[in-house]
Each structure stands twice: as structure tokens, then as C-alpha cells.
Amino acid sequence: MTLDQFLQLNEAAQLNALWEARFVSERMDKGLLYTRYRVFDFYIEVCVKDKGCIVFSYFNVEQSPELADA
């Protein structure tokens, strides 16, 4: 599955794919927790504050070369 295909899925299907993702890394920045997951050939970064999801970011390996070896 590509990132474009993933983005065309409904929210339930996207969350289901995220459950199958591989954990990559975690970092804290200004009180926010950022967790990265690899899903197929792309990455998802989840930003959490006070146990609630604030935003999801999606990117390909080409857009984030520092993760290529993760």
C-alpha cells in the first residue's frame, strides 16, 4: 500500500493499518510526545498531548531520509 492509497481509506481502515505498523521512534518536544511508525513504505508520526491525539503527519522515506535506516 502506498501513502496515497492509505490517505484514500476511511478513518477506521487507517487506524486498523496503524495497529499493524512498526514502531520506529519516540521523542518529546515542548511538552508534546511524537511517536513514529512505519506503515508499508511510508511513515506516520502521531503527536500526543495530555493523552489525546493532536495531529497525524504522513511522509514517504524520500521526504524523511533520516528514517530510511530505521
VENGIQUI-V777796 format. One record per residue. RES is the residue in one letter. SS is DSSP state (h for helix, s for strand, l for the rest). Layout:
{{RES SS} {RES SS}}
This chain:
{{M l} {T l} {L h} {D h} {Q h} {F h} {L h} {Q h} {L l} {N l} {E h} {A h} {A h} {Q h} {L h} {N h} {A h} {L h} {W h} {E l} {A l} {R s} {F s} {V s} {S s} {E s} {R s} {M s} {D s} {K l} {G l} {L s} {L s} {Y s} {T s} {R s} {Y s} {R s} {V s} {F l} {D l} {F s} {Y s} {I s} {E s} {V s} {C s} {V s} {K s} {D l} {K l} {G s} {C s} {I s} {V s} {F s} {S s} {Y s} {F s} {N s} {V h} {E h} {Q h} {S l} {P h} {E h} {L h} {A l} {D l} {A l}}
